[in-house]
Amino acid sequence: MCVSVVFLLIGMPAGVATGMQEDFALQTAHAHLNLVGGVLLFLFLFGLYYRLIPAAGASRLAKIQGWLHIVGGILFPIGVAIVILKGPSLIVLPIAGSLIAVAATALFAFIVLRTAWD
């Protein structure tokens, strides 16, 4: 959960700065940072579930899932920003970041289902 707060503390001021400068070239990266890294997955979905079901959050898989999501949540929006600013030559970065985030979400789904079956 602490990581999601850091994501939001970076992403929200970045959005404010974008608006103040009226330069919206990086709005996609800003949105992905806030949504993928901050709000949707860490702060509410994963964090809330692991708080409500402590046994699920204590597992080794939950720790792997959390780290995968941190890596994907960082690489995805940074990769989007690099592609926007530098062109598609580094398109592998946001693709890899998004796939890592999807893998983390799939692992989370497995953890939820396994916990429900126990």
Order of alpha helices (4+ residues) and beta strands (2+ residues): alpha-alpha-alpha-alpha-alpha-alpha
